[in-house]
Amino acid sequence: MAIVSRSEAQRRADEIRTFQRELQTLERDAVVSLTAEQREAIAGHHRRLLSELADAFDIDRDGHAKQLSLGMRIASFLGALALGASVFFLFYQFWGLFSTPVQVAILLAGALGSFGATVWVRSRDGSGYFAKLAALVAFACFVLDIMMLGSIFNITPSDKAFTVWAAYGFLLAYSCDLRLLLVAAILCVVSFVAARTGTVCGLYWLDFGQRPENFFPAAAILFAVPQLVRHERFPEFPAVYRICALLTLFLPMIVLGNWGEISYLDLDRKLIEVLYQVLGFAGTTAFIWLGVRRQWPHVVNTSITLFVVLLYTKFYDWWWEAMPKYLFFLVIALTALLFLVVLRRLRGAAAGGARP
């Protein structure tokens, strides 16, 4: 199968290094014994493959290079933030000195120029770090341009701006294999869907955050995307969609489980809070089971985290005032130990089910 993305190439390189370490262990333990010709043939094949992958995708060949790559990702992110802030303050520093036609020209040039720079850097940057920095700056320029154009021409604010930002974010995310921009685009989609849901229910679109149930349709859409759209070239993207879907679903439930008066439901506040607490516990448990069954560790970990947040929130409501503090934290510690036991059993069951 042809390798078409840097993340796929990096995963292949990691598999080669893992195989080499395991082969050394097997030979040391006298489990297998290769001839010198076989060992050299395998090593030569791996050297050629790693060299080809490094030339095509600028992968990390060893652990030291991987550590340096982490630093490069952090530097790229911080650099993008700094450049975006620089563009923002540069606009506002001299904006009033320009006439309206000049302002419009600057905004269009900024959007088109940053996109062109991203495309140019992407074609010449095998590592992807500089392309990701350029893509983040391009997205920041585009968002700022839409906002400034609306201000210049006194356009009534609309939730439709989220769709434009989302489309541009998805374009850059899939072009540059950038998960951070994918998250930004997903947030725009969530905001648009929540705003439209609030509008249907009688709210002004800017007030969509006042009713947490507005976010539930967006959560369903996000979770369905990786099931309906194949991501062979972007194997890390489905996890981003699912994690964002879980957060979009359960964070509003946590809010409603504590402040039932902001719900659409015309029920007693306490009843609403109990209802969403039950749904939160049942839902996170169901997704833990689904994650284990489908071998989605990101779903399992996110669901466990949300379950713990729900549980500890209830512990605080029930016992913080009633218990001595040493006893309260003892209960927390015992609960953590119980979680360890349960998760260990789940891991054992999953391992047993995976055996041929």
MOMO-V766285 format. One record per residue. N is the residue number from 1. RES is the residue in three letters. PHI is phi as a letter, one per 30 degrees, with the letter a starting at -180 (* if undefined). NEAR is the number of other C-alpha atoms within 12 Angstrom. Layout:
# MOMO-V766285
n = (N:N)
res = (RES:RES)
phi = (PHI:PHI)
near = (NEAR:NEAR)
This chain:
# MOMO-V766285
n = (1:2:3:4:5:6:7:8:9:10:11:12:13:14:15:16:17:18:19:20:21:22:23:24:25:26:27:28:29:30:31:32:33:34:35:36:37:38:39:40:41:42:43:44:45:46:47:48:49:50:51:52:53:54:55:56:57:58:59:60:61:62:63:64:65:66:67:68:69:70:71:72:73:74:75:76:77:78:79:80:81:82:83:84:85:86:87:88:89:90:91:92:93:94:95:96:97:98:99:100:101:102:103:104:105:106:107:108:109:110:111:112:113:114:115:116:117:118:119:120:121:122:123:124:125:126:127:128:129:130:131:132:133:134:135:136:137:138:139:140:141:142:143:144:145:146:147:148:149:150:151:152:153:154:155:156:157:158:159:160:161:162:163:164:165:166:167:168:169:170:171:172:173:174:175:176:177:178:179:180:181:182:183:184:185:186:187:188:189:190:191:192:193:194:195:196:197:198:199:200:201:202:203:204:205:206:207:208:209:210:211:212:213:214:215:216:217:218:219:220:221:222:223:224:225:226:227:228:229:230:231:232:233:234:235:236:237:238:239:240:241:242:243:244:245:246:247:248:249:250:251:252:253:254:255:256:257:258:259:260:261:262:263:264:265:266:267:268:269:270:271:272:273:274:275:276:277:278:279:280:281:282:283:284:285:286:287:288:289:290:291:292:293:294:295:296:297:298:299:300:301:302:303:304:305:306:307:308:309:310:311:312:313:314:315:316:317:318:319:320:321:322:323:324:325:326:327:328:329:330:331:332:333:334:335:336:337:338:339:340:341:342:343:344:345:346:347:348:349:350:351:352:353:354:355:356)
res = (MET:ALA:ILE:VAL:SER:ARG:SER:GLU:ALA:GLN:ARG:ARG:ALA:ASP:GLU:ILE:ARG:THR:PHE:GLN:ARG:GLU:LEU:GLN:THR:LEU:GLU:ARG:ASP:ALA:VAL:VAL:SER:LEU:THR:ALA:GLU:GLN:ARG:GLU:ALA:ILE:ALA:GLY:HIS:HIS:ARG:ARG:LEU:LEU:SER:GLU:LEU:ALA:ASP:ALA:PHE:ASP:ILE:ASP:ARG:ASP:GLY:HIS:ALA:LYS:GLN:LEU:SER:LEU:GLY:MET:ARG:ILE:ALA:SER:PHE:LEU:GLY:ALA:LEU:ALA:LEU:GLY:ALA:SER:VAL:PHE:PHE:LEU:PHE:TYR:GLN:PHE:TRP:GLY:LEU:PHE:SER:THR:PRO:VAL:GLN:VAL:ALA:ILE:LEU:LEU:ALA:GLY:ALA:LEU:GLY:SER:PHE:GLY:ALA:THR:VAL:TRP:VAL:ARG:SER:ARG:ASP:GLY:SER:GLY:TYR:PHE:ALA:LYS:LEU:ALA:ALA:LEU:VAL:ALA:PHE:ALA:CYS:PHE:VAL:LEU:ASP:ILE:MET:MET:LEU:GLY:SER:ILE:PHE:ASN:ILE:THR:PRO:SER:ASP:LYS:ALA:PHE:THR:VAL:TRP:ALA:ALA:TYR:GLY:PHE:LEU:LEU:ALA:TYR:SER:CYS:ASP:LEU:ARG:LEU:LEU:LEU:VAL:ALA:ALA:ILE:LEU:CYS:VAL:VAL:SER:PHE:VAL:ALA:ALA:ARG:THR:GLY:THR:VAL:CYS:GLY:LEU:TYR:TRP:LEU:ASP:PHE:GLY:GLN:ARG:PRO:GLU:ASN:PHE:PHE:PRO:ALA:ALA:ALA:ILE:LEU:PHE:ALA:VAL:PRO:GLN:LEU:VAL:ARG:HIS:GLU:ARG:PHE:PRO:GLU:PHE:PRO:ALA:VAL:TYR:ARG:ILE:CYS:ALA:LEU:LEU:THR:LEU:PHE:LEU:PRO:MET:ILE:VAL:LEU:GLY:ASN:TRP:GLY:GLU:ILE:SER:TYR:LEU:ASP:LEU:ASP:ARG:LYS:LEU:ILE:GLU:VAL:LEU:TYR:GLN:VAL:LEU:GLY:PHE:ALA:GLY:THR:THR:ALA:PHE:ILE:TRP:LEU:GLY:VAL:ARG:ARG:GLN:TRP:PRO:HIS:VAL:VAL:ASN:THR:SER:ILE:THR:LEU:PHE:VAL:VAL:LEU:LEU:TYR:THR:LYS:PHE:TYR:ASP:TRP:TRP:TRP:GLU:ALA:MET:PRO:LYS:TYR:LEU:PHE:PHE:LEU:VAL:ILE:ALA:LEU:THR:ALA:LEU:LEU:PHE:LEU:VAL:VAL:LEU:ARG:ARG:LEU:ARG:GLY:ALA:ALA:ALA:GLY:GLY:ALA:ARG:PRO)
phi = (*:d:c:b:b:d:d:d:d:d:d:d:d:d:d:d:d:d:d:d:d:d:d:d:d:d:d:d:d:i:d:b:b:c:d:d:d:d:d:d:d:d:d:d:d:d:d:d:d:d:d:d:d:d:d:d:b:h:d:c:d:b:d:d:d:d:d:d:d:d:d:d:d:d:d:d:d:d:d:d:d:d:d:d:d:d:d:d:d:d:e:d:d:c:d:d:d:c:d:e:e:d:d:d:d:d:d:d:d:d:d:d:d:d:d:d:d:d:d:d:d:d:d:c:c:d:d:i:d:d:d:d:d:d:d:d:d:d:d:d:d:d:d:d:d:d:d:d:d:d:d:d:c:h:d:d:e:b:d:d:d:d:d:d:d:d:d:d:d:d:e:d:d:d:d:c:h:c:d:d:d:d:d:d:d:d:d:d:d:e:d:d:d:d:d:d:d:d:d:d:d:j:c:d:d:d:c:d:d:d:b:e:d:d:d:d:e:d:d:d:d:d:d:d:e:d:d:c:c:d:b:d:d:b:d:c:d:e:d:d:d:d:d:d:d:d:d:d:d:c:d:d:d:d:d:d:d:c:b:d:d:c:d:d:d:c:b:d:e:d:d:d:d:d:e:d:d:d:d:d:d:d:d:d:d:d:d:d:d:d:d:d:d:d:h:c:d:d:d:d:d:d:d:d:e:d:d:d:d:d:d:d:d:d:e:d:d:d:b:d:d:d:c:d:d:d:d:d:d:d:d:d:d:d:d:d:d:d:e:e:d:d:d:d:d:d:d:d:d:d:d:d:d:d:d:d)
near = (8:11:21:20:30:31:30:26:33:32:25:28:32:24:19:26:23:18:17:21:14:16:21:19:15:15:16:13:11:11:12:15:16:18:11:11:11:13:18:13:14:19:21:15:16:25:19:16:25:28:19:20:31:25:18:25:31:27:33:32:31:20:16:12:17:19:14:16:22:16:16:21:24:19:19:27:27:20:24:29:25:20:25:28:19:17:29:25:15:19:23:16:12:15:21:13:13:17:13:17:15:18:24:24:18:27:32:24:19:31:30:21:22:32:32:21:26:32:25:20:24:27:19:17:23:25:31:33:34:31:35:43:41:39:48:44:39:41:43:35:40:36:34:29:31:30:26:28:27:18:16:21:15:12:13:14:18:21:28:22:28:32:26:23:36:30:26:33:37:31:26:37:35:28:27:38:35:38:32:32:36:37:32:32:36:38:32:31:36:38:35:33:33:39:37:31:30:30:22:14:20:17:19:20:27:24:21:30:27:28:31:37:34:38:39:32:27:36:33:26:26:36:30:20:22:24:16:12:17:14:21:19:22:29:26:28:33:29:31:33:39:36:35:40:36:42:39:35:37:41:34:36:40:38:31:35:34:28:25:29:21:26:33:23:20:12:15:16:20:20:20:26:28:24:25:32:33:23:25:37:30:22:27:35:28:20:35:31:25:22:27:28:20:16:20:23:22:28:34:30:27:30:36:36:27:33:34:25:26:35:29:25:22:23:22:20:16:14:21:20:12:13:16:12:14:13:16:21:18:17:22:24:15:14:18:19:14:15:20:15:14:16:21:14:15:20:23:15:16:21:15:11:14:13:8:5)
